[in-house]
């Protein structure tokens, strides 16, 4: 999966939400808003909020292809996924505490 914004644009552009269309294996498509990119154990991940009325957050590995394109990577390893979710939860708790 790819899109045409860099990580810095996602993180710095608070006035303009970036939406990505996710397409699942069953053909279902969901629009999702990029919350931001964060790092865990030297790897980058992206958090996405689906525009489907749920409270879900999708987390994928994030790889920059070049200055204008990136790809989303499924997190296959369960232990890695748990570490990433724990870090995401900690970031959200810290953000809530700040205000």
Z-matrix of the N, CA and C atoms (Angstrom, degrees):
N
C 1 1.443
C 2 1.524 1 108.31
N 3 1.317 2 118.73 1 141.35
C 4 1.453 3 119.85 2 179.82
C 5 1.520 4 110.52 3 -143.37
N 6 1.318 5 114.35 4 164.65
C 7 1.453 6 120.90 5 178.12
C 8 1.518 7 107.66 6 -148.40
N 9 1.316 8 117.05 7 172.99
C 10 1.452 9 120.07 8 -173.76
C 11 1.521 10 113.91 9 -111.72
N 12 1.297 11 117.83 10 47.47
C 13 1.462 12 121.84 11 172.69
C 14 1.512 13 108.17 12 -136.88
N 15 1.321 14 116.71 13 148.31
C 16 1.454 15 119.55 14 177.78
C 17 1.518 16 109.54 15 -86.77
N 18 1.328 17 115.16 16 166.57
C 19 1.463 18 120.78 17 178.57
C 20 1.528 19 110.40 18 -57.53
N 21 1.338 20 117.91 19 -44.36
C 22 1.462 21 120.68 20 -178.65
C 23 1.523 22 111.26 21 -61.76
N 24 1.317 23 117.45 22 -37.50
C 25 1.461 24 120.19 23 177.82
C 26 1.520 25 110.82 24 -66.48
N 27 1.323 26 117.57 25 -38.24
C 28 1.467 27 120.42 26 178.37
C 29 1.518 28 109.77 27 -64.05
N 30 1.334 29 116.45 28 -44.71
C 31 1.459 30 120.46 29 -175.75
C 32 1.518 31 112.85 30 -75.50
N 33 1.339 32 117.39 31 -34.54
C 34 1.461 33 120.54 32 -172.78
C 35 1.517 34 114.39 33 -92.57
N 36 1.307 35 118.53 34 -19.27
C 37 1.454 36 121.40 35 -172.98
C 38 1.528 37 110.10 36 -94.30
N 39 1.334 38 115.64 37 77.71
C 40 1.457 39 119.98 38 -177.18
C 41 1.525 40 112.57 39 -76.38
N 42 1.340 41 117.28 40 -20.79
C 43 1.456 42 120.30 41 -178.02
C 44 1.530 43 112.31 42 -78.58
N 45 1.310 44 116.42 43 -26.44
C 46 1.464 45 120.40 44 -176.10
C 47 1.529 46 109.28 45 -119.87
N 48 1.322 47 115.78 46 115.94
C 49 1.460 48 120.13 47 178.61
C 50 1.523 49 108.98 48 -73.05
N 51 1.325 50 115.73 49 142.62
C 52 1.452 51 120.58 50 176.42
C 53 1.525 52 108.48 51 -105.04
N 54 1.307 53 116.29 52 126.46
C 55 1.449 54 121.46 53 179.26
C 56 1.522 55 109.63 54 -111.64
N 57 1.321 56 114.24 55 142.05
C 58 1.456 57 122.56 56 178.69
C 59 1.527 58 107.02 57 -124.78
N 60 1.320 59 116.91 58 138.46
C 61 1.460 60 120.20 59 173.88
C 62 1.517 61 107.99 60 -91.85
N 63 1.332 62 115.68 61 117.49
C 64 1.463 63 121.54 62 177.38
C 65 1.518 64 108.06 63 -93.72
N 66 1.313 65 116.16 64 133.98
C 67 1.458 66 120.33 65 175.91
C 68 1.523 67 108.17 66 -118.78
N 69 1.325 68 115.35 67 121.22
C 70 1.455 69 121.50 68 -177.49
C 71 1.521 70 110.74 69 -90.25
N 72 1.335 71 116.48 70 167.32
C 73 1.462 72 122.07 71 -176.79
C 74 1.522 73 113.03 72 -58.17
N 75 1.336 74 117.19 73 -30.24
C 76 1.465 75 120.17 74 -179.37
C 77 1.533 76 112.56 75 -82.75
N 78 1.349 77 117.03 76 4.17
C 79 1.458 78 121.32 77 178.65
C 80 1.518 79 114.02 78 91.79
N 81 1.334 80 117.79 79 -9.26
C 82 1.462 81 120.88 80 178.84
C 83 1.532 82 109.76 81 -66.58
N 84 1.325 83 115.29 82 138.21
C 85 1.460 84 120.94 83 177.05
C 86 1.522 85 109.47 84 -116.23
N 87 1.333 86 115.83 85 138.56
C 88 1.458 87 122.14 86 179.60
C 89 1.525 88 108.61 87 -134.79
N 90 1.313 89 116.76 88 129.19
C 91 1.460 90 120.90 89 172.07
C 92 1.524 91 107.69 90 -77.14
N 93 1.335 92 116.88 91 137.15
C 94 1.450 93 120.86 92 179.90
C 95 1.520 94 109.68 93 -138.81
N 96 1.331 95 115.67 94 141.81
C 97 1.453 96 121.72 95 178.51
C 98 1.524 97 109.30 96 -94.03
N 99 1.323 98 116.55 97 133.23
C 100 1.460 99 121.45 98 178.02
C 101 1.524 100 109.38 99 -76.00
N 102 1.339 101 116.25 100 120.66
C 103 1.466 102 121.51 101 175.47
C 104 1.519 103 110.47 102 -79.81
N 105 1.325 104 116.31 103 -40.24
C 106 1.447 105 120.59 104 -179.42
C 107 1.511 106 111.80 105 159.49
N 108 1.316 107 114.03 106 171.04
C 109 1.454 108 123.00 107 179.98
C 110 1.520 109 107.50 108 -108.57
N 111 1.337 110 116.51 109 138.33
C 112 1.463 111 120.81 110 178.32
C 113 1.522 112 109.06 111 -140.67
N 114 1.334 113 116.15 112 162.92
C 115 1.453 114 121.32 113 -175.02
C 116 1.522 115 111.38 114 -113.57
N 117 1.326 116 115.92 115 140.48
C 118 1.458 117 123.22 116 174.27
C 119 1.529 118 107.19 117 -139.23
N 120 1.326 119 116.30 118 125.70
C 121 1.470 120 121.46 119 177.41
C 122 1.526 121 112.68 120 51.79
N 123 1.323 122 116.70 121 39.54
C 124 1.456 123 121.23 122 176.57
C 125 1.520 124 115.82 123 80.01
N 126 1.326 125 117.56 124 1.75
C 127 1.465 126 121.31 125 177.46
C 128 1.521 127 108.95 126 -113.02
N 129 1.328 128 116.14 127 152.84
C 130 1.454 129 120.99 128 179.38
C 131 1.521 130 110.56 129 -101.66
N 132 1.337 131 114.04 130 145.23
C 133 1.464 132 122.86 131 -179.74
C 134 1.517 133 108.35 132 -135.44
N 135 1.320 134 116.15 133 157.50
C 136 1.461 135 121.20 134 178.34
C 137 1.522 136 108.79 135 -126.52
N 138 1.337 137 115.35 136 139.66
C 139 1.459 138 121.74 137 176.92
C 140 1.524 139 108.26 138 -105.75
N 141 1.325 140 116.05 139 132.36
C 142 1.455 141 122.84 140 -177.53
C 143 1.522 142 110.01 141 -126.56
N 144 1.333 143 116.39 142 139.05
C 145 1.465 144 121.88 143 176.30
C 146 1.523 145 107.74 144 -106.26
N 147 1.336 146 117.51 145 115.24
C 148 1.465 147 119.04 146 -179.90
C 149 1.527 148 110.95 147 -69.66
N 150 1.325 149 115.36 148 143.54
C 151 1.469 150 122.17 149 178.91
C 152 1.525 151 108.91 150 -91.86
N 153 1.351 152 115.20 151 58.12
C 154 1.461 153 119.68 152 -177.27
C 155 1.529 154 112.56 153 -124.89
N 156 1.338 155 115.77 154 12.30
C 157 1.455 156 119.47 155 178.13
C 158 1.521 157 114.53 156 83.83
N 159 1.323 158 117.88 157 -3.09
C 160 1.464 159 120.61 158 -179.93
C 161 1.530 160 110.21 159 -90.49
N 162 1.313 161 115.78 160 172.47
C 163 1.465 162 121.67 161 175.55
C 164 1.524 163 111.38 162 -97.31
N 165 1.326 164 117.52 163 14.36
C 166 1.456 165 122.26 164 -176.56
C 167 1.521 166 111.38 165 -69.19
N 168 1.321 167 114.94 166 154.59
C 169 1.456 168 122.98 167 169.50
C 170 1.520 169 105.51 168 -130.91
N 171 1.327 170 116.27 169 128.50
C 172 1.457 171 121.24 170 177.78
C 173 1.524 172 107.94 171 -98.15
N 174 1.314 173 116.35 172 134.94
C 175 1.462 174 121.09 173 178.91
C 176 1.520 175 108.29 174 -123.63
N 177 1.323 176 115.22 175 128.78
C 178 1.461 177 122.51 176 -179.70
C 179 1.515 178 109.11 177 -129.90
N 180 1.332 179 115.04 178 158.39
C 181 1.450 180 119.56 179 166.94
C 182 1.523 181 107.34 180 -67.06
N 183 1.331 182 116.00 181 151.38
C 184 1.463 183 121.50 182 -175.76
C 185 1.518 184 108.08 183 -127.99
N 186 1.324 185 117.42 184 122.38
C 187 1.463 186 122.37 185 177.72
C 188 1.515 187 109.31 186 -128.23
N 189 1.341 188 116.38 187 125.01
C 190 1.452 189 119.88 188 174.36
C 191 1.524 190 108.44 189 -77.37
N 192 1.322 191 115.93 190 127.82
C 193 1.453 192 121.50 191 177.41
C 194 1.526 193 108.71 192 -84.04
N 195 1.319 194 115.92 193 -46.52
C 196 1.462 195 122.92 194 173.82
C 197 1.526 196 106.66 195 -156.84
N 198 1.319 197 118.18 196 -167.41
C 199 1.466 198 121.50 197 -175.90
C 200 1.520 199 113.16 198 -63.74
N 201 1.327 200 117.76 199 -19.86
C 202 1.452 201 119.86 200 -174.13
C 203 1.518 202 114.37 201 -118.06
N 204 1.329 203 117.84 202 0.55
C 205 1.447 204 119.18 203 -174.61
C 206 1.528 205 110.57 204 -144.11
N 207 1.330 206 115.18 205 146.52
C 208 1.465 207 120.00 206 174.47
C 209 1.516 208 109.12 207 -139.29
N 210 1.340 209 115.35 208 165.03
C 211 1.451 210 119.72 209 177.13
C 212 1.514 211 109.74 210 -125.54
N 213 1.326 212 114.99 211 149.65
C 214 1.450 213 122.28 212 174.82
C 215 1.518 214 107.99 213 -98.15
N 216 1.345 215 115.93 214 137.76
C 217 1.457 216 121.11 215 -176.65
C 218 1.520 217 108.56 216 -124.82
N 219 1.329 218 116.73 217 128.73
C 220 1.460 219 120.41 218 175.22
C 221 1.523 220 109.73 219 -61.64
N 222 1.323 221 116.81 220 142.59
C 223 1.465 222 122.22 221 176.08
C 224 1.524 223 106.42 222 -94.21
N 225 1.311 224 115.98 223 103.29
C 226 1.465 225 122.05 224 -173.86
C 227 1.532 226 112.62 225 -81.78
N 228 1.325 227 117.28 226 -33.91
C 229 1.460 228 122.05 227 -175.45
C 230 1.531 229 110.45 228 -80.88
N 231 1.322 230 116.76 229 122.43
C 232 1.462 231 121.05 230 -175.85
C 233 1.524 232 112.38 231 -64.20
N 234 1.335 233 118.21 232 -39.88
C 235 1.465 234 121.27 233 179.27
C 236 1.528 235 110.48 234 -64.82
N 237 1.326 236 117.15 235 -41.44
C 238 1.466 237 121.41 236 177.08
C 239 1.527 238 109.59 237 -62.31
N 240 1.331 239 116.15 238 -45.62
C 241 1.460 240 120.22 239 -179.28
C 242 1.531 241 110.52 240 -59.66
N 243 1.326 242 117.58 241 -43.32
C 244 1.467 243 121.23 242 179.34
C 245 1.527 244 111.53 243 -62.73
N 246 1.351 245 118.07 244 -40.33
C 247 1.476 246 121.34 245 176.84
C 248 1.530 247 110.70 246 -62.78
N 249 1.337 248 115.76 247 -42.88
C 250 1.464 249 120.60 248 -178.12
C 251 1.525 250 110.33 249 -66.23
N 252 1.318 251 118.02 250 -43.65
C 253 1.464 252 121.54 251 178.92
C 254 1.525 253 110.18 252 -63.80
N 255 1.328 254 117.76 253 -41.04
C 256 1.466 255 120.85 254 178.43
C 257 1.525 256 110.79 255 -61.97
N 258 1.324 257 117.69 256 -41.92
C 259 1.459 258 121.15 257 178.10
C 260 1.533 259 110.76 258 -66.41
N 261 1.327 260 116.73 259 -41.65
C 262 1.456 261 120.51 260 177.51
C 263 1.532 262 110.46 261 -60.72
N 264 1.328 263 116.69 262 -45.58
C 265 1.470 264 120.64 263 178.40
C 266 1.529 265 110.97 264 -60.53
N 267 1.332 266 117.28 265 -40.98
C 268 1.464 267 120.84 266 178.59
C 269 1.524 268 111.10 267 -64.84
N 270 1.326 269 117.05 268 -40.64
C 271 1.477 270 120.38 269 177.29
C 272 1.526 271 111.34 270 -62.89
N 273 1.332 272 116.48 271 -41.92
C 274 1.458 273 120.13 272 179.89
C 275 1.536 274 110.89 273 -67.80
N 276 1.316 275 117.82 274 -38.49
C 277 1.468 276 120.98 275 177.40
C 278 1.519 277 110.71 276 -64.93
N 279 1.322 278 117.30 277 -40.84
C 280 1.465 279 120.83 278 178.94
C 281 1.524 280 110.72 279 -66.37
N 282 1.328 281 116.95 280 -39.27
C 283 1.463 282 120.94 281 178.05
C 284 1.521 283 110.90 282 -64.96
N 285 1.339 284 116.98 283 -41.40
C 286 1.473 285 121.58 284 177.47
C 287 1.510 286 111.15 285 -62.76
N 288 1.329 287 117.37 286 -40.86
C 289 1.454 288 122.31 287 -179.10
C 290 1.533 289 111.86 288 -65.61
N 291 1.339 290 115.77 289 -30.65
C 292 1.467 291 120.54 290 -179.68
C 293 1.526 292 111.34 291 -74.51
N 294 1.288 293 116.51 292 -22.42
C 295 1.424 294 113.17 293 177.43
C 296 1.417 295 121.52 294 149.81
